[in-house]
Amino acid sequence: MTPEIRTLISGVIFMTKYTKEIKLAIYHEWVDDHRRGTYLSRKYGMGRREIKYLVDLIQKHGEDILDRPQQKYTVDFKLTAIDRVLLRGEALRQVSLDLGLTNTGILANWLRSFNANFPGFYNSNHTADRFSASRISFMHDFPETRGSQL
């Protein structure tokens, strides 16, 4: 009795959107029934890493994290997350979990867009002391304010 999976098709990219019920079913099978990655991956068609991330996300933030509507993040929020990964060297997965992002791909996309728009920003000539001043100088030019994805 698997809840219905809605599949969205965008060009040639197939993206499966899982309902809250499916996500909770996966979580409870992991926690209560001690089912693990391969079994759940085959049953629900979700990758093992995504399953583990989902379980960790719910354990850290509670089941209510699944009730949040689609988020619109501020430029400052995104830059703070990018800073934690690129400047402080924190793991992308851990930062995504800490911030309650629904998947690691969100932060990965922000990083990709940032690096494309500001190549070399974190090179040795941009130290942590200069980061805040530089940040202020380009925030108005950041892609989000021009209507792009980041």
N, C-alpha and C positions, 0 to 999 in steps of 0.2 A: 504494500500500500504506500507507494511513493507519491508525495504531492506533485502536482503538475509542474513541469519545468517549462518556462516560457523562453523561447529562443528568438533572439533578435538577429537579423541578418543585415549586415552593413557591407555592401559590395561583396568582396570575396572573404571577408573576415566574419567568422561565426563567433558570436559571443552569447554565452548562456547566462541568463539572469536567474539566480536562485531566489525563491521566495523566502520570507522569514521562516515559514514552517519547515522548509527543507533545511535551512541553516540550523535551526534548532534541533531537527531530527538528527543531523550529522553530529552536532555537539553532544546531544544526549547519548547517542550510540557510542561516541568516543568515551565520554565520562562514565556513564552508567553501565553500559554493556561491554566496555573495554575493547571495542572494535578499533582497529587501527587503519593506517593509511591505505594499504593495497585493497583491502576489503571495501572500505568506504569509497575509495576512488572508483572502483569498478561499479559499485552500486549506484553512485550519484553522478558519475562522469565528471568529477572535479579532481584536479591534481592533488597529489599528496601534500605538497607544500602549501597549497591554498587551504586544504583541510586543516593542517596544523596551525596555520596563521589564524583561521577562523576560530578554532578552539582557544588559542592563546588570547585572541582579542576578546572573546566572550568572558574568559576567566579573568582578564584584567579589568574590563569595563562593565561586566554584567550583561545580561540578556537585553537590557534596554538599549544597548548600543545599536541593536538591529532595528529599533523603532525610529531612529533619526531620519528625517527627510534628507534628500540629496543636499549635500553641503556646498556652499559657495565660500571659498576661503579667501581671506584678505591677502594682499601682497606681502604684508609684514609677517603674517603667519607662515606663508610659503617660504619667505626668505629666512625666517628663523629655523625652519625645518632643514632647508638647504645648508645653512650655516652649521647645524649640528652634524651633518654628514660630511661636508667638504672641508670645513675648518677644524672641527673637533674630532673628526674621524670616527664618529659613532656609526654603527651598522644601520643601513637603510631599513632593515626589517624592524629593528628595535625602536628606531625613531617613529616609524609608521605605527607600531603598536602603542607606543607612549602617547601619541597624538590621537589615537582612536580612528585612524584612517581605515576604511573598509578593506583595502588591499594595498600591497606594497607598490603596485603599479602606479598609483596616484603620485607618490613621492618620486618614483623613478621618472615619470613624465615631467614633473617639475624640474628635476635635475637635468634631464636631457634638454629641455627648453632653455634653462638658465645657461648651461654650457654652450648652447648654440648661439645665444644672444650676447653672452659675456665671456667669450673664450679667453682662457688664461687669467681670469680674475683672481683665482686663488694661487697664482704663482708666487714665488718668494717676494716679489716686489709689492704684494698686497698682504701685509701682516694683519694680525688680529687688531692691533691698535688703530690701523687705518681703515679697518672694515666698516665701522659705524659711519665715519665721514663719507666713505665711498658709497655706502648704502644709501645715504640721504641724497647724494648727488644724482644717483641714477633711478631712484624709486619712481620718479614721474615718467621715466622712459621705459619702465618695466613692461613687458608685453601685455600683461593683463589690462593695463590702462589703455592699450591700443586695441583691445578686443581679441587678443590671441588667447590660446589655451592656458598659459601660465599667468 
